[in-house]
Amino acid sequence: MNLHIVNISDMKLSDKSEDIIVTYSLGSCLGVTAYDPETGIGGMVHCLLPNASSARSKARTNPFMFVNTGVALMVRKIMDSGAVKSRLIFKVAGGANMRNDTLFNTGARNFEALKKLLARNEVKITAQDVGGTIPRTVFLHLDTGRVVVRSLGEEKEL
């Protein structure tokens, strides 16, 4: 087993069945996975903010910081590795409201940005664990495409 850690504003992908991609402590951030079951290629991105339009220079430096640029770039990289867009299975976790943030509501805005991006590209979310007030850790198992969410000592499969 090879563990690949996705940090905040980061993305990892793999086509090796022995690999597991993980991101820790998602709060308002979104962890988005995409997996092609036929090729075994998958990836995960950990996005901090919803939209790059307000910080274009940061988006050029690190597109994975934003949902709209990070998810799109992850999909492009996965497809460049041999995956087929129509076969990709998307799962998402995070988007919590960790600090009772009613002013910015970053978690909800991140999830809305993802839904808009995927709808524009006629892609559906297969499974999700979003919202609430709890942190989440997400694992993508490349041997099967299984996505596991761990939170507060409990695990569940998406």
Secondary structure, 3 states (H helix, E strand, C coil): CEEEECCCCEEEEECCCCEEEEEEEECCCEEEEEEECCCCEEEEEEECECCHHHCHHHHHHCHHHEHHHHHHHHHHHHHHCCCCHHHCEEEEEECCCCCCCCCCCHHHHHHHHHHHHHHHCCCCEEEEEECCCCCEEEEEECCCCCEEEEECCEEEEC
